[in-house]
Amino acid sequence: MKNIKILAVLAVAFVAFNCSDDDNDIMQPDPVDFSGTYAQKDQMGRPAVNTVFVSSDSKDMFNVTVPSAQNTAFQSMFQTNLTGLSPAFANDGDTNALGQDAATFTGLLATDVLNVSLDGTTTFYDGTNVLTGRALADDVITVELLLIFGGEDFSENPGLSDDHVDANDKPFLASFPYLASPW
Amino acid sequence: MKKVRNVIGIAIVAIAGFFMVAADHIDAPDVQGGTSDITDFYAFQGANTDNMVFVANVQGLLSPSATGAAAFDENVLIEFNIDNTGDNVEDLVIQAIPRDGKMYFFGPVAPSSTGLNSTIQINATAGGVVDITPYNANEIIATNGGMTFFAGPRDDPFFMDFAQYSEIIAGNATSFNDPGADTFAGTNVMSVIVEVPKSMIGGSGTINTWVEAKRK
């Protein structure tokens, strides 16, 4: 029995050190089966895009359409849903505070990727930087509500353009893993 | 307001039987509430500004009492996609796949094929492995090759007054409340977090990035 334990410990040690003692740092996960093909079920770039802009009967399809094909497949649906949804886009020439009309705004959103700067501030929107990432503390829902309902100067439909929940229920951490411990 | 109700109402009726839907929580019939349901995706500069952090959350709306039993699905691959050439096609992926209490990371690495079907890039020169942190344990963090890794339950970082949003859509309210109430307060998610040197994903400029859940 003791020998078996020692062997088991050695085996674990071998596996554990396998990733670091290799001179070219190639993972050697031989004991673990990583075979097979994994087929897409869900995807996400920007927050709430599928939820808000994709019609209910197209939500699964949106999740299995590669981003490079999403604009062609979905921009028109996004624009229809936006102009139907928001009085701030009800009239020709209406724009959001970024100066985007319905076609431009939905043309951006329909390709559901998160644009991220490698050169500095990363934020969904902080008043200065626009779509340079998504930080944990970004109030992305209010930003999206403002861009959908707030009109040219964020002043339209004030009851709909801010949910007045501005921060998380637990403080984030200043260092990795950044997210707060679970409740 | 009528238009608002009509359009959102149509979208919501189909999912009215489910409690909530938000950032990407429970976003579509095929994945809602399951182990491949992505709830959220974040990408931000690390505390070390030479690094970028990617966060994928799955299995939203876990109550504290349900969190201890929550587990990553060994048949579900979490894949961070990075396009650094501006065509919205992934040039690099970081794959995360759980096996026997550990989360294995492969990449950043050019995928053998782009698109809807993936194989795990076991020959990737970058990557690492971290023990999945159990509920109520101190977080277990691993590093390898300049990258840092975490997998396990965390507080859901998403916040929104989704309940009032639903009331507006249902026609029971005409505006949000001030202050609002965070519908996601007190709930957890299963998080996969990886911090990677920017030099490994393009160095400078803008990347386009998204996360996918893929099932074997």
Interface residues (C-beta under 8 A of the other chain):
Chain A: C19 S20 N24 D25 I26 M27 P29 V32 D33 F34 S35 G36 T37 Y38 A39 Q40 K41 D42 Q43 M44 G45 P47 A48 N50 T51 V52 V54 S55 S56 D57 K59 D60 F62 N63 V64 V66 P67 S68 N81 G84 L85 S86 P87 A90 T111 D112 V113 L114 N115 V116 S117 L118 D119 G120 T121 T122 T123 T132 G133 R134 A135 L136 D139 V140 I141 P158 G159 L160 D162 D163 H164 V165 D166 A167 N168 D169 K170 F172 A174 S175 F176 P177 Y178 L179 A180 S181 P182 W183
Chain B: M1 K3 V4 N6 V7 I8 I10 A11 V13 A14 I15 V21 A22 A23 D24 D27 A28 P29 D30 V31 S36 D37 I38 D40 F41 Y42 A43 F44 Q45 G46 A47 M52 V53 V55 L62 P64 T67 V76 L77 E79 D83 D87 N88 V89 I97 R99 D100 Y104 F106 T114 G115 L116 N117 S118 T119 I120 I122 N123 A124 T125 A126 G127 G128 V129 Y135 N136 E139 I141 N144 G145 T148 F150 P153 R154 D155 P157 F158 F159 M160 D161 Q164 Y165 I168 T174 S175 F176 N177 D178 P179 G180 A181 D182 F184 A185 G186 T187 N188 S191 I193 E195 K198 I201 G202 G203 S204 G205 T206 I207 N208 T209 W210 V211 E212 A213 K214 R215 K216
